[in-house]
């Protein structure tokens, strides 16, 4: 039983590390020269919810993006992440 618990905790820790890498990769994509890549990264971060709250500063920087579709998706992502952040108690 203890081995099962330890295996489960190790698996969760590994998933957290993978998620952190994914979130960092998506944050990096927010700086891409292609507006479609920036918009898609913002949308993916939005879908990750509370796990992606670290992206809020990078998303905020894109509120003045030259592409209105990027700005729209960034605003949607920020609305979701801020709501998730408040709900989870992270600020």
N, C-alpha and C positions, 0 to 999 in steps of 0.2 A: 504494500500500500504506500509506504513512504517513497519507494522507488518511482511509483506512478506519479506521485505528487511532484517529486523532483524533476522528472521528465517533462511534466506539464509546465512547470515554472521555467525550465530551460527553453522549451519551445516558445513560450510567451516572450521571454527575453530576446530570443532570436528574431521573432516577428517584430518586436519593437525596434530592434536595430535595423531591420530591413525597411520598416516604415520610415524611420528617421532618414535613411539614405534616399528613399523615394521622395519624401517631402523636400529634402535638400536639393534633389535633382529637379523637382518641379519649380522650386524657388529659383534655381539657376536658369531654367527655361524662361522665366519671366523677363529676363534680359536679352532674349533672342532678338535678332534683327527682323525676323518674320512675325508680322502681327498675328497670323493664324497660330503660330507656336505659342506666343504670349497669351492669346485668348484661351487656347486649349489648356495651357498650364494653369491659368486662373480657374478655369472650370473644374479641372481635376482637383485642385486644392479645395475648392468649394465642396466637392463631393466627399472629401476626407474629413470634413467637419472639424471637431475639436482637436483631432490629431494634427491639424495643420495650422494651429494658431500662431506658430512661429513665423508663418508667412505674412502676417498682418502688416509689418513694416514695409516689406517688399511690394505687397499689393497696393498699399497706400501710395507708394511712389508712382504707381501707374495710373492713378486717377486723372492725370493730365496727359495720358498717352495720346499720340496723334491720331490713332484709329478709334473711332467711336465704338466699334464692336468690342475692342479690348476694354475700353472704359466701362462699357455696360457690364461685361462679364466680371471685371474686377469689382465693380460695385456690388454685384450679386454675391460674389465670393466674400467680400468684406462683411456684408450684412449677415450672411450665414455664420462666418467664423466668429464674429463678435457676439452673435446670439449664443453660439455654442460655448464660447469662452465664458460668458456670463453664467450660463446654465451649469457649467462644470466647476465654476468657482475660480477659474484661472483668469488673471487679468493682465 
